[in-house]
Amino acid sequence: MRVNISYSVELGDVPDEVERMLVECDKKIRAIHDDLVEVRTLDPLEIIKELDIIRIKMAHTDLQLYDCMQILSGYVQAMAKLPMLKQSESPDGAPLSEENHDE
């Protein structure tokens, strides 16, 4: 059974969090590839068992990639909804002083 786990990060940290998730997916995909290369040397019955394991790993990784897509979709929507006023604030949310506007 699949369940959703949620946690919060700052809006600006979403791309970094998705990047971390994608690096994890990349490692899993590379490991799956290595498993697939190795499985070809086994006897047919072992190949069948191992292919089922590989398919399950691929399905889990696919779900993680889907999560990344959903997170990024939400991020894009949130960024599009930010009022123009947000652009005149510093990254910590404080208004920029007049001298900072010239930078």
Stockholm file with secondary structure:
# STOCKHOLM 1.0

chainA/1-103         MRVNISYSVELGDVPDEVERMLVECDKKIRAIHDDLVEVRTLDPLEIIKELDIIRIKMAHTDLQLYDCMQILSGYVQAMAKLPMLKQSESPDGAPLSEENHDE
#=GR chainA/1-103 SS CCCCCCCCCCGGGHHHHHHHHHHHHHHHHHHHHHHHHHHTTSCHHHHHHHHHHHHHHHHHHHHHHHHHHHHHHHHHHHHHHSCGGGGGBCTTSCBCCHHHHTC
#=GC SS_cons         CCCCCCCCCCGGGHHHHHHHHHHHHHHHHHHHHHHHHHHTTSCHHHHHHHHHHHHHHHHHHHHHHHHHHHHHHHHHHHHHHSCGGGGGBCTTSCBCCHHHHTC
//
